[in-house]
Amino acid sequence: MQELSNRPRTESSVHEYDIVIVGGGPTGIACGIHARKSGLSHIVLERETLVNSIVNYPVGMRFFSTTDRLSLGGLPFTSSDSRPTRSEAIRYYRSVAEAEGVEFRQGVDVQSCRRENGRFVVMTSTGEFRSRNVVLATGYFDRTNRLDVPGEDLPHVSHYYDEPWKWYDRDVVVVGGRNSAIETALELYRAGARVTVVHRGSELGRKVKYWLRPDFENRVADGEIGLHLETVVERIAETSVGVRNRATDQTLSIAADGVFAMIGYRPDQTLFDRFGIGYDPESLVPAYDDETFETNIPGLYIAGSVACGCRTWEIFIENGREHAERVISVIAEASGERDGDWD
């Protein structure tokens, strides 16, 4: 399998397809694979770079899942270990897209979508795309939850974690109590940082990985990592984080050269609004049919982790990729029942 080649960018005016797929992650690629195999013309539109969410994963991350549960299109995913690395996954998914003939455009920001004469008109930063069907496969990793406190946008504050080495012998506050926060705290500690974890809950998340929980709890018990439960961040300054205990109302200032707000992710609800997709205002779970994945807009489907809204622990690559085959089969069946000519 060859690494993804550079494709010339087509300056677009109007393009017509059977399916426009919004989002170039593994699920979007899987949709493209099944569309091609079903004889349906398609285009995958990606705002950043192909599998951008994985590009933004921590540099040294390994997947919890094995390669067979992450593979696409029946193409083997080989790895030096049973649990592949971030770099291996990026290379694999991009190579699959190339080998399977998935049509895609990178650097395309989708701005709106409307129905016009029985077709969808998808307006983007590079032009207009028309299609009979649209599949939204944007996931949630590109948008993070916010603390909504003063100082959150200071340069030493990040909602993504990359690697720990620059934080050696420095004070770091990690906000959150689920897997990403616990794993970040442990890596920082082992790289020589002085780490304090702040979590609004009374206990760590119940789904913290079984091998992380005892490791973290032992570090806390030994005084090697600080932990403040039932505590919320109220402000962030250049060298400190102001917090408040929700039970006692006591306030505290914690030294912080760096802050990682690992508090989860959310789908782009503004995209739901622009597309006219209904959704629950609390969970941000979009309105869709469990069997067909069609939304309240006929011909507009969702696939992958965007379907779970803020409940980001429900859908991953492993089960999200399975949506693609179902969605495309529904579209293919419907396409066979109507006139295939463009108006």
FIVEX-20476 format. One record per residue (C-alpha): residue in one letter; z, y, x; residue number from 1. Coordinates in steps of 0.25 Angstrom, whole numbers, plus 5000, padded with zeros to 4 digits. Example, Ala and Ser with C-alpha at 12.3 -4.5 7.8 and 13.67 -1.06 7.14 Angstrom:
FIVEX-20476
{'A', {5031, 4982, 5049}, 1}
{'S', {5029, 4996, 5055}, 2}
end
This chain:
FIVEX-20476
{'M', {5000, 5000, 5000}, 1}
{'Q', {4996, 5013, 5006}, 2}
{'E', {5004, 5026, 5005}, 3}
{'L', {5000, 5036, 4995}, 4}
{'S', {4988, 5044, 5000}, 5}
{'N', {4986, 5059, 4998}, 6}
{'R', {4977, 5062, 4986}, 7}
{'P', {4969, 5075, 4984}, 8}
{'R', {4975, 5083, 4973}, 9}
{'T', {4966, 5086, 4962}, 10}
{'E', {4966, 5100, 4957}, 11}
{'S', {4967, 5097, 4942}, 12}
{'S', {4962, 5104, 4930}, 13}
{'V', {4962, 5094, 4919}, 14}
{'H', {4964, 5079, 4921}, 15}
{'E', {4964, 5068, 4910}, 16}
{'Y', {4971, 5055, 4910}, 17}
{'D', {4976, 5044, 4901}, 18}
{'I', {4990, 5047, 4906}, 19}
{'V', {4997, 5058, 4914}, 20}
{'I', {5010, 5053, 4921}, 21}
{'V', {5020, 5064, 4924}, 22}
{'G', {5028, 5059, 4936}, 23}
{'G', {5025, 5052, 4949}, 24}
{'G', {5037, 5043, 4951}, 25}
{'P', {5037, 5028, 4951}, 26}
{'T', {5036, 5028, 4935}, 27}
{'G', {5024, 5038, 4935}, 28}
{'I', {5017, 5029, 4946}, 29}
{'A', {5019, 5017, 4937}, 30}
{'C', {5013, 5024, 4925}, 31}
{'G', {5001, 5027, 4934}, 32}
{'I', {5000, 5013, 4938}, 33}
{'H', {5000, 5007, 4924}, 34}
{'A', {4991, 5018, 4919}, 35}
{'R', {4980, 5014, 4929}, 36}
{'K', {4982, 4999, 4926}, 37}
{'S', {4980, 5003, 4912}, 38}
{'G', {4967, 5010, 4914}, 39}
{'L', {4973, 5024, 4910}, 40}
{'S', {4970, 5036, 4918}, 41}
{'H', {4983, 5043, 4923}, 42}
{'I', {4989, 5053, 4932}, 43}
{'V', {5003, 5054, 4938}, 44}
{'L', {5008, 5069, 4939}, 45}
{'E', {5019, 5071, 4949}, 46}
{'R', {5025, 5084, 4951}, 47}
{'E', {5030, 5081, 4966}, 48}
{'T', {5026, 5069, 4974}, 49}
{'L', {5024, 5055, 4969}, 50}
{'V', {5037, 5048, 4967}, 51}
{'N', {5044, 5061, 4970}, 52}
{'S', {5057, 5056, 4964}, 53}
{'I', {5058, 5046, 4975}, 54}
{'V', {5054, 5056, 4986}, 55}
{'N', {5067, 5063, 4982}, 56}
{'Y', {5076, 5051, 4983}, 57}
{'P', {5086, 5051, 4995}, 58}
{'V', {5078, 5049, 5008}, 59}
{'G', {5085, 5036, 5011}, 60}
{'M', {5086, 5030, 4997}, 61}
{'R', {5084, 5016, 4994}, 62}
{'F', {5081, 5011, 4979}, 63}
{'F', {5091, 5003, 4972}, 64}
{'S', {5080, 4995, 4966}, 65}
{'T', {5072, 4984, 4973}, 66}
{'T', {5057, 4986, 4976}, 67}
{'D', {5052, 4977, 4965}, 68}
{'R', {5059, 4986, 4954}, 69}
{'L', {5053, 4998, 4960}, 70}
{'S', {5038, 4993, 4962}, 71}
{'L', {5026, 4998, 4954}, 72}
{'G', {5013, 4992, 4950}, 73}
{'G', {5016, 4979, 4955}, 74}
{'L', {5015, 4984, 4969}, 75}
{'P', {5026, 4978, 4978}, 76}
{'F', {5036, 4988, 4984}, 77}
{'T', {5040, 4984, 4998}, 78}
{'S', {5052, 4989, 5005}, 79}
{'S', {5060, 4986, 5017}, 80}
{'D', {5072, 4983, 5008}, 81}
{'S', {5073, 4978, 4994}, 82}
{'R', {5077, 4992, 4990}, 83}
{'P', {5067, 5002, 4994}, 84}
{'T', {5069, 5016, 5000}, 85}
{'R', {5064, 5029, 4995}, 86}
{'S', {5053, 5030, 5005}, 87}
{'E', {5048, 5016, 5002}, 88}
{'A', {5048, 5019, 4987}, 89}
{'I', {5040, 5032, 4989}, 90}
{'R', {5029, 5025, 4997}, 91}
{'Y', {5029, 5013, 4987}, 92}
{'Y', {5027, 5021, 4975}, 93}
{'R', {5016, 5031, 4981}, 94}
{'S', {5009, 5019, 4986}, 95}
{'V', {5009, 5012, 4973}, 96}
{'A', {5003, 5025, 4966}, 97}
{'E', {4992, 5024, 4976}, 98}
{'A', {4989, 5009, 4976}, 99}
{'E', {4990, 5009, 4960}, 100}
{'G', {4980, 5021, 4959}, 101}
{'V', {4990, 5030, 4952}, 102}
{'E', {4984, 5044, 4949}, 103}
{'F', {4994, 5055, 4952}, 104}
{'R', {4995, 5070, 4956}, 105}
{'Q', {5007, 5075, 4964}, 106}
{'G', {5012, 5089, 4963}, 107}
{'V', {5009, 5091, 4949}, 108}
{'D', {5019, 5097, 4940}, 109}
{'V', {5018, 5094, 4925}, 110}
{'Q', {5020, 5106, 4917}, 111}
{'S', {5017, 5103, 4902}, 112}
{'C', {5011, 5092, 4893}, 113}
{'R', {5005, 5094, 4880}, 114}
{'R', {4996, 5087, 4870}, 115}
{'E', {4982, 5092, 4867}, 116}
{'N', {4971, 5085, 4859}, 117}
{'G', {4978, 5072, 4860}, 118}
{'R', {4980, 5073, 4875}, 119}
{'F', {4991, 5077, 4884}, 120}
{'V', {4989, 5090, 4893}, 121}
{'V', {4998, 5089, 4905}, 122}
{'M', {4999, 5103, 4912}, 123}
{'T', {5003, 5102, 4927}, 124}
{'S', {5003, 5111, 4939}, 125}
{'T', {4990, 5106, 4944}, 126}
{'G', {4982, 5106, 4930}, 127}
{'E', {4981, 5099, 4917}, 128}
{'F', {4981, 5084, 4915}, 129}
{'R', {4977, 5078, 4901}, 130}
{'S', {4981, 5064, 4896}, 131}
{'R', {4983, 5055, 4884}, 132}
{'N', {4997, 5051, 4889}, 133}
{'V', {5008, 5057, 4898}, 134}
{'V', {5019, 5049, 4905}, 135}
{'L', {5031, 5057, 4910}, 136}
{'A', {5037, 5049, 4921}, 137}
{'T', {5044, 5060, 4928}, 138}
{'G', {5058, 5053, 4930}, 139}
{'Y', {5070, 5062, 4933}, 140}
{'F', {5072, 5063, 4948}, 141}
{'D', {5065, 5076, 4950}, 142}
{'R', {5075, 5084, 4941}, 143}
{'T', {5090, 5083, 4944}, 144}
{'N', {5102, 5086, 4936}, 145}
{'R', {5109, 5100, 4939}, 146}
{'L', {5123, 5104, 4941}, 147}
{'D', {5120, 5118, 4936}, 148}
{'V', {5130, 5124, 4945}, 149}
{'P', {5129, 5137, 4954}, 150}
{'G', {5124, 5133, 4968}, 151}
{'E', {5116, 5121, 4963}, 152}
{'D', {5103, 5126, 4969}, 153}
{'L', {5109, 5129, 4983}, 154}
{'P', {5101, 5123, 4994}, 155}
{'H', {5112, 5113, 4998}, 156}
{'V', {5112, 5107, 4984}, 157}
{'S', {5103, 5096, 4981}, 158}
{'H', {5101, 5087, 4969}, 159}
{'Y', {5093, 5077, 4977}, 160}
{'Y', {5099, 5069, 4989}, 161}
{'D', {5090, 5066, 5001}, 162}
{'E', {5097, 5061, 5013}, 163}
{'P', {5111, 5064, 5019}, 164}
{'W', {5109, 5067, 5034}, 165}
{'K', {5110, 5082, 5034}, 166}
{'W', {5124, 5082, 5027}, 167}
{'Y', {5131, 5076, 5039}, 168}
{'D', {5145, 5082, 5041}, 169}
{'R', {5143, 5091, 5029}, 170}
{'D', {5149, 5092, 5015}, 171}
{'V', {5141, 5087, 5003}, 172}
{'V', {5144, 5087, 4989}, 173}
{'V', {5137, 5076, 4980}, 174}
{'V', {5137, 5079, 4965}, 175}
{'G', {5136, 5067, 4956}, 176}
{'G', {5142, 5053, 4954}, 177}
{'R', {5130, 5043, 4952}, 178}
{'N', {5121, 5035, 4962}, 179}
{'S', {5114, 5047, 4968}, 180}
{'A', {5127, 5055, 4971}, 181}
{'I', {5135, 5043, 4976}, 182}
{'E', {5123, 5038, 4985}, 183}
{'T', {5121, 5053, 4990}, 184}
{'A', {5136, 5054, 4993}, 185}
{'L', {5137, 5041, 5001}, 186}
{'E', {5124, 5044, 5009}, 187}
{'L', {5130, 5058, 5013}, 188}
{'Y', {5143, 5053, 5017}, 189}
{'R', {5137, 5042, 5026}, 190}
{'A', {5129, 5053, 5032}, 191}
{'G', {5141, 5061, 5036}, 192}
{'A', {5142, 5071, 5025}, 193}
{'R', {5155, 5075, 5018}, 194}
{'V', {5153, 5071, 5004}, 195}
{'T', {5159, 5075, 4991}, 196}
{'V', {5154, 5069, 4977}, 197}
{'V', {5156, 5077, 4964}, 198}
{'H', {5154, 5070, 4951}, 199}
{'R', {5157, 5075, 4937}, 200}
{'G', {5160, 5061, 4932}, 201}
{'S', {5174, 5054, 4932}, 202}
{'E', {5168, 5043, 4940}, 203}
{'L', {5155, 5039, 4947}, 204}
{'G', {5143, 5035, 4939}, 205}
{'R', {5143, 5021, 4934}, 206}
{'K', {5130, 5017, 4939}, 207}
{'V', {5133, 5021, 4954}, 208}
{'K', {5127, 5010, 4962}, 209}
{'Y', {5136, 4998, 4965}, 210}
{'W', {5135, 4999, 4980}, 211}
{'L', {5137, 5015, 4980}, 212}
{'R', {5150, 5016, 4971}, 213}
{'P', {5160, 5008, 4980}, 214}
{'D', {5154, 5015, 4993}, 215}
{'F', {5156, 5029, 4987}, 216}
{'E', {5169, 5026, 4981}, 217}
{'N', {5174, 5020, 4994}, 218}
{'R', {5169, 5033, 5001}, 219}
{'V', {5177, 5042, 4991}, 220}
{'A', {5190, 5033, 4992}, 221}
{'D', {5189, 5035, 5007}, 222}
{'G', {5188, 5050, 5006}, 223}
{'E', {5174, 5050, 5013}, 224}
{'I', {5167, 5055, 5000}, 225}
{'G', {5173, 5065, 4991}, 226}
{'L', {5172, 5063, 4976}, 227}
{'H', {5175, 5072, 4964}, 228}
{'L', {5174, 5066, 4951}, 229}
{'E', {5174, 5074, 4937}, 230}
{'T', {5170, 5085, 4945}, 231}
{'V', {5158, 5095, 4943}, 232}
{'V', {5151, 5105, 4952}, 233}
{'E', {5153, 5119, 4948}, 234}
{'R', {5146, 5127, 4959}, 235}
{'I', {5139, 5125, 4972}, 236}
{'A', {5141, 5134, 4984}, 237}
{'E', {5135, 5134, 4998}, 238}
{'T', {5146, 5126, 5004}, 239}
{'S', {5154, 5120, 4992}, 240}
{'V', {5153, 5114, 4978}, 241}
{'G', {5163, 5119, 4968}, 242}
{'V', {5167, 5108, 4958}, 243}
{'R', {5177, 5106, 4947}, 244}
{'N', {5184, 5094, 4942}, 245}
{'R', {5181, 5092, 4927}, 246}
{'A', {5195, 5085, 4924}, 247}
{'T', {5204, 5094, 4932}, 248}
{'D', {5195, 5107, 4932}, 249}
{'Q', {5199, 5108, 4947}, 250}
{'T', {5188, 5115, 4955}, 251}
{'L', {5185, 5112, 4970}, 252}
{'S', {5175, 5117, 4981}, 253}
{'I', {5169, 5106, 4989}, 254}
{'A', {5162, 5109, 5002}, 255}
{'A', {5147, 5106, 5001}, 256}
{'D', {5136, 5108, 5012}, 257}
{'G', {5127, 5100, 5002}, 258}
{'V', {5127, 5096, 4988}, 259}
{'F', {5120, 5085, 4981}, 260}
{'A', {5120, 5085, 4966}, 261}
{'M', {5116, 5071, 4963}, 262}
{'I', {5118, 5072, 4948}, 263}
{'G', {5106, 5065, 4943}, 264}
{'Y', {5092, 5069, 4938}, 265}
{'R', {5085, 5072, 4925}, 266}
{'P', {5071, 5072, 4919}, 267}
{'D', {5063, 5085, 4918}, 268}
{'Q', {5066, 5089, 4904}, 269}
{'T', {5057, 5101, 4905}, 270}
{'L', {5046, 5091, 4906}, 271}
{'F', {5050, 5085, 4893}, 272}
{'D', {5050, 5098, 4887}, 273}
{'R', {5036, 5102, 4892}, 274}
{'F', {5031, 5088, 4887}, 275}
{'G', {5038, 5089, 4874}, 276}
{'I', {5046, 5076, 4876}, 277}
{'G', {5059, 5075, 4868}, 278}
{'Y', {5072, 5071, 4876}, 279}
{'D', {5086, 5070, 4874}, 280}
{'P', {5092, 5084, 4879}, 281}
{'E', {5105, 5077, 4885}, 282}
{'S', {5099, 5065, 4892}, 283}
{'L', {5085, 5070, 4893}, 284}
{'V', {5079, 5056, 4889}, 285}
{'P', {5065, 5059, 4883}, 286}
{'A', {5061, 5054, 4870}, 287}
{'Y', {5052, 5042, 4871}, 288}
{'D', {5049, 5029, 4865}, 289}
{'D', {5057, 5017, 4872}, 290}
{'E', {5045, 5008, 4871}, 291}
{'T', {5033, 5017, 4874}, 292}
{'F', {5040, 5028, 4882}, 293}
{'E', {5032, 5038, 4874}, 294}
{'T', {5039, 5051, 4871}, 295}
{'N', {5039, 5059, 4859}, 296}
{'I', {5026, 5065, 4863}, 297}
{'P', {5015, 5054, 4860}, 298}
{'G', {5008, 5050, 4873}, 299}
{'L', {5019, 5056, 4882}, 300}
{'Y', {5027, 5045, 4889}, 301}
{'I', {5039, 5044, 4898}, 302}
{'A', {5041, 5034, 4909}, 303}
{'G', {5052, 5031, 4919}, 304}
{'S', {5065, 5038, 4922}, 305}
{'V', {5061, 5051, 4914}, 306}
{'A', {5064, 5042, 4902}, 307}
{'C', {5079, 5042, 4905}, 308}
{'G', {5082, 5057, 4905}, 309}
{'C', {5095, 5060, 4912}, 310}
{'R', {5099, 5045, 4912}, 311}
{'T', {5093, 5043, 4925}, 312}
{'W', {5100, 5030, 4928}, 313}
{'E', {5092, 5023, 4917}, 314}
{'I', {5078, 5023, 4922}, 315}
{'F', {5073, 5021, 4937}, 316}
{'I', {5060, 5017, 4944}, 317}
{'E', {5063, 5002, 4941}, 318}
{'N', {5063, 5004, 4926}, 319}
{'G', {5055, 5017, 4925}, 320}
{'R', {5043, 5011, 4931}, 321}
{'E', {5043, 5001, 4919}, 322}
{'H', {5040, 5012, 4909}, 323}
{'A', {5027, 5015, 4916}, 324}
{'E', {5020, 5002, 4911}, 325}
{'R', {5025, 5003, 4897}, 326}
{'V', {5021, 5018, 4896}, 327}
{'I', {5007, 5015, 4901}, 328}
{'S', {5005, 5003, 4893}, 329}
{'V', {5008, 5011, 4880}, 330}
{'I', {4999, 5022, 4884}, 331}
{'A', {4988, 5011, 4888}, 332}
{'E', {4989, 5005, 4874}, 333}
{'A', {4989, 5018, 4867}, 334}
{'S', {4977, 5022, 4875}, 335}
{'G', {4969, 5010, 4871}, 336}
{'E', {4971, 5013, 4857}, 337}
{'R', {4964, 5027, 4857}, 338}
{'D', {4951, 5033, 4861}, 339}
{'G', {4951, 5034, 4877}, 340}
{'D', {4941, 5046, 4877}, 341}
{'W', {4946, 5059, 4881}, 342}
{'D', {4944, 5070, 4870}, 343}
end
